[in-house]
Amino acid sequence: MIFMTNQDFPLIFELSQESRTGFSLPELDVPEVDVDEMIGEAYVRKSEPNLPEVSELQIIRHYTALSKRNHGVDSGFYPLGSCTMKYNPKMNEDVARLTGFSHIHPYQPVETVQGALHLMYDLQESLAAITGMDTVTLQPAAGAHGEWTGLMMIRAYHEANGDYNRTKVIVPDSAHGTNPASATVAGFEAVTVKSDERGLVDLEDLKQVVDEKTAALMLTNPNTLGLFEEDIEEMASIVHGAGGKLYYDGANLNAILGYARPGDMGFDVVHLNLHKTFTGPHGGGGPGSGPVGVTAEFAEYLPKPILTVENGLYVFDYDRPQSIGRVKPFYGNFGINVRAYTYIRTMGPEGLKKVSEYAVLNANYMMRRLQEEFDLPFDRHCKHEFILSGKRQKKLGVRTLDMAKRLLDFGYHPPTIYFPINVEEALMVEPTETESKETLDDFIDNMIQIANEARNEPEKVQDAPHTTIVNRMDETLAARKPVLRYQKED
Amino acid sequence: MEFRYLPMTDTDKKEMLKGIGVQDSDELFSDIPEGVRLKGDLEIKPPKNEYQLMKELTELAGKNINLKSHTSFLGAGVYDHYIPSIVDHVISRSEFYTAYTPYQPEISQGELQAIFEFQTMICELTGMDVANSSMYDGGTALAEAVNLSAGQTKKKKVLVSKAIHPESMAVIHSYVKGPGVEVIEIDHKDGKTDVKQLEEELDENTASVVVQYPNFFGQIEPLDEIRSIVDTQKKTMMITSSNPLSLGYLTPPGEFGADIVVGDAQVFGIPAQYGGPHCGYFATTKKLMRKVPGRLVGQTVDEEGRRGFVLTLQAREQHIRRDKATSNICSNQALNALASSVAMSSLGKQGLKKMAWMNIQKTSYLKKQLQKRGIEIVYDGPFFNEIVINLNQNIQEMNKELLTKGIIGGYDLGEVDENLNGCMLVAVTEIRTKEEMDTFVKEVGDLHD
C-alpha cells in the first residue's frame, strides 16, 4: 500500500484523468435557459479551474493515505507545551453533528433556534463561573482573535474616560507571540517587562515600565514557563494603581480550574481557548473558539449582538451604543462551542478540578524524573507544563531540535521547542491530565535514552529521525524559492 | 462520579506524589496565594453520564427547526448546498482532527499536503497566484485584506461598497480602528456598487476599493469597469470578496486584475452550523506573498530529495515577528479547509462548473415564476444564486407564516437598509427542486395578495 512506503506521494492533482467524476449532483428539473446571455460574455468563465478529476474511491484512498502520514492525539502522545493537546472526546463530535445543531442557519428567526441559544447562554454562564467574570461573549473565533477583541474593549474603556494617552500594552518577555502582535493590531505599542530568576514577572521592572501611558498588562497565569505568578495581587495593584487594566490570556487555564479564577486575581478581561482547555479538537490548526469574559465595567463594550433572555425567550440585543462593534460575522464558532459545552457538562465542578489536579501532578512528576538528565532552569513546583533546557546536550553538539527529531522515532509528537524565547534551547512539556502514568513513564524512559545517546552516540540524535516517512525538510529552500501551489506541467 | 477521560488511579497518584516528594497534590498548588484561591466549588452544573447527557442534548438540538426539516430559501452569506457523504468521513479521521498546526513536518505531511492542495484549489478558482491555508471566515478575511492594503500602500483611506455583506462591513469597521484607517462607504445603485460615486471618492490617498462579487444582493458587479476606475490611481488595490462556488462559472476576479480575493469556502462541504465555524480564504498576487496573514505551506525536499511540505515564509508571523507581524492570526481553519478540499475534489473541474451553473439555472427559474405571479424583482442585473424581491409587507411576519408551511423564508433586507423595507433576499441552490420552488411561489404569492 502506497501510504506505507516512503516514496514520493502523489498530489490529488496528479491522480486526475480527464472526464473522471466523483460527484453526484441533482438533475436539472427546470427548463434550461441561456444563462450566458443573462450574465454577459465578459463574465462567463472561459477556462475551467484545474481541479482534480477523480473517482470517489480515489479521493477516499488519497485522504486516508494522507491521514496516515499525520500524527494526532489519537495516534500517540502529544506533549506540545502551551497547546494543551488533551484527548478530544468522541461524544462531543456526535453532539456537534446533531442535525439540530449542525444544519441551522444564523438568520433563522430566534424562535426557531431556542435550543441552540439555550446552549450558548448556558455556556456563557458556565465560562463566567469558571473564570470569575461577570459577562462572556462567544463571538471571537480563536485565542488571538479573543486577545484583540479584549484589547479593543480596553481601548474603548479608556477612550470613554477621555483617556487617549494610554498607548502601551505591557507583555512579559516570556509571552506568546500573539500577545505583542494583538497589541499592535489593536493600535497599541507593545512594551516588554522582564522575568526574574524565579521565572516570574520582575516586580521592580514592572514598576518601571508601568506609567500613565499603560493601557493594560497582558498575562498568562500560570505563565508560559508553567509557573504561577504568585505576586499576582501586587502586580494587579501596580497596574490598577496606574489606571491600567489587567488582561488574562487563557491559554493556560487548564492548570487552575476550580483552584483559582482570573476574576479573583484582579483580571478585568479574559479570553479562553475552548480548543485547548475545553477539548474542542485542534483540527490540524483550527477551527478554534476564543470567548472573552469581562467584569461588569466592561460589559457595555462587548461585541454586539449580546445574547439575553426576554420573557423566557433567548434573543439578541443589537442596541449596544458603546459596543466595539462586530468582531466576526454571526455569533462565533458555534460548532466548537457545542463541543466545549458537552465537555463542561460531562465533567462538572468536581471533574474540572480533577482535570487541573492531574494535569499539574503529571507535569511535576515528569519534571522531577527528568531533572537529572536535563537542565531545569526554574526549580520550583510547576503547574500544567514545565520547561527544560538542552544546554547540557548542546555542549555535546546535540541541539534541542535534534532531540525533538529523535523523539519522532519513538512515536511521539515532540514538546514545543525554542519557546519561550527567554530560555536557551528550551523544551516545553505539557502532558495534560488525559495521559496515563504508563505513557508518561515510557516517554521519560525514552527521553533518558536520548540523553544517553547524546553522550555516547550523538550522531544517532543529530541524524534523527530515522523511521519517519520523510527526513528533515529543507526549510531554507522552501522560503528562498517559494512553491505555494501545484502547477500542471504543460 | 467516574470520569472516563481521566486515567489516574489511587496507586498512580501515590507513586507520583512520592516521586515528586510531596505529601499531597495540594502542595503543588501552594504557590497560589491564599487571597486568590477559590473557596468552594465552581458554580456550574453537576457532571452527567454519557447516556443522559446525550439524551438531553439531542432533545435540545431537536428544539431547533433546521435546514433538513424545512425547505430553506435563506442565504445571505451562508448557503445550504449538497455535502457529499465522503466529506464527513474524511474529516472524521482523527489523525486530522486531533492534530495541531503542523510544526513537525516529518509526522505532519498529511496535513501539510492537504493544505498545499487547498491553497492550489483556491488559486485555481480565484485566478490568483498565492492562497494561504485559510482564515477564520470570509468577513474577517476581508477585514484583514483591508488592513493589508493600508499597510502596503501606506495610505489611510479605503472605499468599501455598501453592496458587500453587512456583517463584513461591520467587521471591517472594527478591524480598521487599530491601524486607524478611514472607511468611506460607497452606495449601491440598482443593486450594484455606484461606480460614479466610487470614481468621485477615489483619490491618491485611497489604499483600496472593496467590492463583493457576486455582491450581497446576488448581483454580479462590473469588475472590469471597477478595475479601470481603480487603475486611475497607481497604487490603489482592488479587493474582492467572492463566493468561491460562483467562480466555477463566473470569470474569476484574478482575470480582472484583483490584488486580493477573499471569501468563505462554507459552500464547499461545510454545514451552516449557526454561522460557524466556516472557512475564510485569502488569495493574492505574488507581489504580496510576503505580506499575507496566516499560515502558508510550501513545497520543498527532504535530505534524500523526496518531495515534502513545510510551513513557510514564517517571518511574517506572530510567533517570529511578535509586534511586527503582518497579523496576529495564529490558528487557521485547517479542518474546514480539508472539508472544502474534499468537496472540491469530489466535484472536480466539471462538477464545480455544473454545480455553479445549476445555481444560476434554478435561480433563473424561480425569478421567472415569481415574476409571473406578479411579484416585483427589485434588481434586474445579472445574478448568481440570489435575487431581491419586493413584497411590500413585513418580512418577519411573512417568514412566520412560511414556517407553518415548512418553509424557511429569505433574508429580511429591511434589517440592513430602510430603503429595502418589505424586500426579501431569496437564495436558491442546486438542491432546491422545481416542486419546492413552485410551492414557495404559491405560498409567497398567496401571502402577497
Interface residues (C-beta under 8 A of the other chain):
Chain A: N6 Q7 D8 F9 L11 I12 F13 S16 S19 R20 T21 G22 F23 S24 L25 P26 L28 D29 V30 P31 E32 V33 V35 M38 I39 G40 A42 Y43 V44 R45 K46 E48 P49 N50 L51 P52 E53 V54 E56 I59 I60 H62 Y63 T64 A65 L66 S67 K68 R69 N70 H71 G72 V73 D74 S75 Y78 L80 C83 M85 K86 Y87 N88 P89 M91 E93 D94 V95 A96 R97 L98 T99 G100 F101 S102 H103 I104 H105 P106 Y107 Q108 P109 T112 V113 Q114 G115 A116 H118 L119 D122 E125 S126 A129 I130 G132 A141 A142 G143 A144 H145 E147 W148 M152 R155 H176 G177 T178 P180 A181 S182 A183 T184 V185 A186 G187 E189 A190 L227 F228 E230 I232 E233 I256 L257 G258 Y259 A260 R261 D264 M265 G266 H275 P281 H282 G283 G284 G285 G286 P287 G288 S289 P303 I324 G325 R326 V327 K328 P329 F330 Y331 G332 N333 F334 G335 I336 T342 I344 R345 T346 M347 G348 P349 E350 G351 L352 K353 K354 V355 E357 Y358 V360 L361 N362 N364 Y365 R368 R369 R380 H381 A404 K405 L408 H413 P414 T416 F419 E433 T434 E435 S436 K437 P465 T468 I469 V470 N471 R472 M473 D474 E475 L477 A478 A479 P482 V483 L484 R485 Y486
Chain B: M1 F3 Y5 L6 P7 M8 T9 D12 K13 E15 M16 L17 G19 I20 G21 V22 S25 E27 L28 F29 S30 D31 I32 P33 G35 V36 R37 L38 D41 L42 E43 I44 K45 P46 P47 K48 E50 L53 M54 L57 T58 E59 L60 A61 G62 K63 N64 I65 N66 L67 K68 S69 S72 L74 A76 G77 V78 D80 Y82 P84 I86 D88 H89 V90 S92 R93 S94 E95 F96 Y97 T98 A99 Y100 T101 P102 Y103 Q104 P105 E106 I107 S108 Q109 G110 E111 Q113 A114 I115 F116 E117 Q119 T120 M121 C123 E124 L125 D129 V130 A131 S133 S134 Y136 D137 G138 G139 T140 N147 H165 E167 S168 A170 V171 H173 S174 K177 G178 P179 G180 I220 L223 D224 L247 G248 Y249 L250 T251 P252 P271 A272 Q273 Y274 G275 G276 P277 C279 M289 R295 L296 V297 G298 Q299 T300 V301 D302 E303 E304 R306 R307 G308 F309 V310 T312 L313 Q314 A315 E317 Q318 H319 I320 R321 R322 D323 K324 A325 S327 N328 I329 C330 S331 N332 Q333 A334 L335 N336 L338 S341 V342 M344 S345 S346 L347 G348 K349 Q350 G351 L352 K353 K354 M355 W357 M358 I360 Q361 K362 S364 Y365 P382 F383 Q396 N399 K400 L403 I408 Y411 E430 I431 T433 K434 M437
